[in-house]
Amino acid sequence: MNLSFKSYWNLLADHIRPQQGRFILLAVLLFGSIGLRIFAPQIMRLFIDDALAGEALSTLMWTAAAFIGIALLQQGVHIGVTFLGENVAWTATNALRAELAEHALKLGMKFHNDHTPGELIERIDGDVTELATFFSQFALNLAANGLLLIGILVTLSIEDWRVGLAFAVYSALTIGILGRLKDIAVPHQKARREAEGQMYGFIEEQLAGAEDIRSSGAVGFSIRELFRHQAEILKHNRRAHFKRWIIENAMGLALTLGTLLAIVSGYWLFSAGIVTIGTVYLFVHYLNLLEEPFWAMTHEIESFQTIGACVERLTEFKQFQPESKNETGKVIASHPLALEFKDVTFSYNGEDSVLKRLSLDLKPASVLGLLGRTGSGKTTLGRLVFNLYAVNEGSIKVNGEDLRNIQLDSLRQNIAIVTQDVQLFRASIRENLTFFDRSIPDEKIIATLENLELGDWFRTLPDGLDTQLETGSRSLSAGEAQLLAFTRVFLRNPGLVILDEASSRLDPATEQKLEHAIDKLLKGRTAIIIAHRLDTLRRADDVLILNNGSVLEYGNRAKLASDSTSRFYQLLQTGMEEVLA
């Protein structure tokens, strides 16, 4: 992907505009620094010529003091540039991280199935970190060094037009060489960033499955795969460094020729009596100053190799389209909800069907008990109702309306999923329960906790609703985490609840609290309970048993329980709860 200058400019302008004042101050300091660097050698030239002319000591001391004062001022300006540059960079990159994270959250499940969390971390954080210099000083440095170059050439031309012309030709040739070399490492830098993203994704997967890897004796395989990813990064790193070595050596050769040009031209003009020894110093010093913009441009071009690769990857990431919210669709207005599946067939990969011609009809305020072995399609059914995926064949209707014709926000506001593994944020209890919705008053949250028999637990918290929780439920017991998940549902007041029953064993007191909470949760709501214990199904009006994505049995729970030929009856008689796992 070859990005235009406009792409870089738009990215820079979008994230610098909110801090325009600081950026302007940064530009003023940078350009002021240029003026000081061009002016300082003039004072030194004056000092040398005055010293050779035998001027008074007091005059020389004042000249030296002026030179030292300007040098100190330059250092002060440099500190200001560094401070402001870092401030602008961090503000811009944090805003970009938030923007990319929001974009990732809006992308559909297909994208997240194809891209690991480790890869997303590298794109959202790693690539953005590489852009810090781009946001703070890259463009300003290019402009500042360009102005420094022009200022030096103008000053040299004022001193002697022949020297100015010679250095102008030299500068044009050097810049032309740099221009030809600027993109030679971008493909390798981009490949390196992608390889790093794949490695972090691999590491994340291995850490998540560490227990399974050890138990299956696959540690050696994991280590070999890690080495393979690292070797891929090393390969692209070497190629990128070799290309950068070419740039650096071309620049070194150009600067050597420039130094030779300054010495020869200065000696010739001094021998002819055209310039003073102070002016010869000026030529050599300006040549050294001229090295700075050239080396700076070389460094910026090297940085641009990485910046270009990161901007390309971020542009590609932004091109992934978020799932359609169907904002022109219909809004769910009535509770509880009716749900209908009609000949639904679904496959994740387009080949192996997870659900096959599934049909069911769930009346408002009724409860469906869902049974089946692991991999039978129970969880997939819930994902389809939540519209995380679109069905391949058939239709799903909510309150008689096709799922595809309902606004996504309205659908998800009226349907709640309670999973076995409760996901908690590293945030306060208030933020965890409300999903950061500040419109929900504290009184309502506390009343809901009391209703779910969590009042005693809540009163033990040191900071009340402001108490901070750890991620992954580490600061809560399994039962408390489940009850907090129920609290989230009560605060949203959905019309349909999909409850994936916790399979872990709890102590009797917590088990009783959960039972009471489930009774309250299901009251006046339509529900689908993915059951892991037969005892849970006493609440169900209907029972659906899945087997390899197909309906093995579906009907009224009471009728199936009294029918000796039914599969559900056999399960109740034998108590073979392991077939439900």
Helices and strands as residue ranges (DSSP letters): H 5-16, G 17-19, H 20-53, H 57-106, H 109-114, H 117-121, I 122-126, H 127-130, H 132-133, I 134-138, H 139-159, H 161-181, H 186-208, H 210-215, H 219-271, H 277-318, E 339-347, E 353-362, E 367-372, H 378-385, E 393-398, E 401-402, G 403-405, H 408-414, E 415-418, H 429-434, H 442-451, H 455-459, G 464-466, G 471-473, H 478-492, E 496-500, H 508-522, E 526-530, G 534-539, E 542-547, E 550-556, H 557-562, H 567-574, G 577-580
